[in-house]
Amino acid sequence: MKPKIWLSSPHMSGNEQTYIKEAFDTNWVAPLGPNVNGFEKDLESYLKEDRHVAALASGTSALHLSLILLGVTNGDEVICQSKTFSASANPIVYQGATPVFIDSEAETWNICPTQLEIAIKDRISKGKKPKAVIAVHLYGMPYKVEEVNDVAKKYEIPVIEDSAESLGSHYRNQKCGTFGDISILSFNGNKIITTSGGGAMVTRSEDHKKQAVFLATQARDNAPHYQHSQIGYNYRMSNIVAGIGRGQMSILDSHVEKRRSNHELYFNSFKNIDQITFLSEPEGHFSNRWLSCILLDSLETREGLRLALEKENIESRPLWKPMHQQPIFRNSPNYLNGVSDELFDRGLCLPSGSNLSKEELDRVISAINMYFAVC
Ligand SMILES: *Cc1c(COP(=O)(O)O)cnc(C)c1O
């Protein structure tokens, strides 16, 4: 068997262990310390726009705290892009609220501004104004930021920007992770940079950051004993994990370049195969190309190709299964136009890591060429 080629695997810079060693040497082995502060500073200088960053245990916990900061509670409704990873939607349920799922548009595969407005009007007419909108830059492709923000602003509904897959992407030269009223990042093992597991909240005010850190560290009141007037969480990032993050920040831009060059190589290699199409960047959109995705002409071709790659020990995966198709969310309201169903049937993510060698990419490309040569 040839060695496995993964979809997206961790890619260290070599600097990470310096920060971890420093943490051990100074005994900062805790969910606070110089690496946590340093990683937050690094992210703030990277994102610009005077944002504040709170380093947390995961992207999911960042989303959960965002909903809490926006006052989402039992019985509320929160709008969420349907085509996404379940972690975008689950925290809505943690709060006892109901997710309302919105379909995608075909140009970025993200939340459709037209369906969004239809949904908001309909929910308001039913007496339930949504408390927030969760929009996602899927696979690193920025959503239609202006259109989505315009609709949300018109109805005065805050936007939570799920930027878990899009660190390093930008829209009209402003970095993804700075467009929401609150934004979140993820540093899970398969993301563009990783801390093994981790996430962050990006806020517009110092006060929001302070509240997030307060809730993430068990909501301790200011007293010598342990006193609580609010329910707290254990959601802060550890100082060891943050050390990995500091090392990873030094190679973020080069990882983006490499992932974009993977995408370009696939594009050039398959442009003569009629059954394969790609998602191109609309004007003003710059994607980190976290995962390189292709659309096939049918579900049969997509599944045939996936199995052919699997035989070659090459990992590939269908695009995210929309939340409105998930058994757990079958009773949630949704506003659909068919786009995300079709993307799920016909889309496939190809190996996309920043650590893929020329030989590995060649293996993927020849396996795909072979599949279309014989079928
Ligand atoms: C990975 C991911 C998350 C969750 O981040 P974790 O750090 O794994 O909790 C949320 N939303 C999207 C779109 C993701 O891809």
The ligand as an SDF file (V2000), in Angstrom:
LIG
                    3D

 15 15  0  0  0  0  0  0  0  0999 V2000
  -13.6210   23.8240   12.7410 C   0  0  0  0  0  0  0  0  0  0  0  0
  -14.8230   24.6450   12.6660 C   0  0  0  0  0  0  0  0  0  0  0  0
  -15.4910   25.0940   13.8090 C   0  0  0  0  0  0  0  0  0  0  0  0
  -15.1560   24.6380   15.2070 C   0  0  0  0  0  0  0  0  0  0  0  0
  -13.8890   24.8890   15.6300 O   0  0  0  0  0  0  0  0  0  0  0  0
  -13.2390   23.9350   16.7720 P   0  0  0  0  0  0  0  0  0  0  0  0
  -11.9790   24.6680   17.1100 O   0  0  0  0  0  0  0  0  0  0  0  0
  -12.9890   22.6140   16.1080 O   0  0  0  0  0  0  0  0  0  0  0  0
  -14.1780   23.8470   17.8950 O   0  0  0  0  0  0  0  0  0  0  0  0
  -16.5790   25.9390   13.6710 C   0  0  0  0  0  0  0  0  0  0  0  0
  -17.0110   26.2980   12.4590 N   0  0  0  0  0  0  0  0  0  0  0  0
  -16.4260   25.8630   11.3200 C   0  0  0  0  0  0  0  0  0  0  0  0
  -16.9540   26.3320   10.0140 C   0  0  0  0  0  0  0  0  0  0  0  0
  -15.3310   24.9990   11.3840 C   0  0  0  0  0  0  0  0  0  0  0  0
  -14.7780   24.5450   10.2630 O   0  0  0  0  0  0  0  0  0  0  0  0
  1  2  1  0
  2  3  1  0
  2 14  2  0
  3  4  1  0
  3 10  2  0
  4  5  1  0
  5  6  1  0
  6  7  2  0
  6  8  1  0
  6  9  1  0
 10 11  1  0
 11 12  2  0
 12 13  1  0
 12 14  1  0
 14 15  1  0
M  END
$$$$
